[in-house]
Amino acid sequence: QVQLVESGGGLVQAGGSLRLSCAASGNIFVINAMGWYRQAPGKQRELVAITIDGRISYDDSVKGRFTISRDNAKNTVYLQMNSLKPEDTAVYYCYTVIVGRGAYWGQGTQVTVSS
């Protein structure tokens, strides 16, 4: 089994910063991808940022404000979120793809940005 444990969400004022962390544990051999999705109320889950085999992609709405990074030794992915906007309010989900095992989701962490 694989577990993803997220932390770092919370309430912040517009213009503020938060850092999300997601640690993967369990029967892990090789992680192909790690990233973050988010889902706002009444909207579909959308990709925020992802790193796949060293390549990084961001949604246009967060480019220049969010930075994804990964610590391979700790099987952990981070999302540094700066210049937060009220429209960034959502539940943020960690996502990983493990070679030979498939895709896994974290339980989600709430990020609320007040105006």
URBEL-V282335 format. One record per pair of residues at least 24 apart in sequence whose C-alpha atoms are under 7 Angstrom apart, sorted by the first residue. I is the first residue (numbers start at 1). J is the second residue. If there is no record, write none. Layout:
BEGIN
I;J, I;J
END
This chain:
BEGIN
1;26, 1;27, 2;26, 2;27, 4;105, 4;106, 5;106, 6;94, 6;106, 6;108, 6;109, 7;109, 9;109, 9;110, 9;111, 10;110, 10;111, 10;112, 11;111, 11;112, 11;113, 12;112, 12;113, 12;114, 13;113, 13;114, 13;115, 14;83, 14;84, 14;85, 14;86, 14;113, 14;114, 14;115, 15;83, 15;84, 15;85, 16;82, 16;83, 16;84, 17;81, 17;82, 17;83, 17;84, 18;80, 18;81, 18;82, 19;78, 19;79, 19;80, 19;81, 20;78, 20;79, 20;80, 21;76, 21;77, 21;78, 21;79, 22;76, 22;77, 22;78, 22;94, 23;75, 23;76, 23;77, 24;75, 24;76, 28;98, 30;98, 30;99, 31;97, 31;98, 31;99, 32;97, 32;98, 32;99, 33;96, 33;97, 34;77, 34;95, 34;96, 34;97, 35;77, 35;94, 35;95, 35;96, 36;92, 36;93, 36;94, 36;95, 37;92, 37;93, 37;94, 38;90, 38;91, 38;92, 38;93, 39;90, 39;91, 39;92, 40;89, 40;90, 40;91, 84;113, 85;113, 86;113, 86;114, 86;115, 88;113, 89;113
END
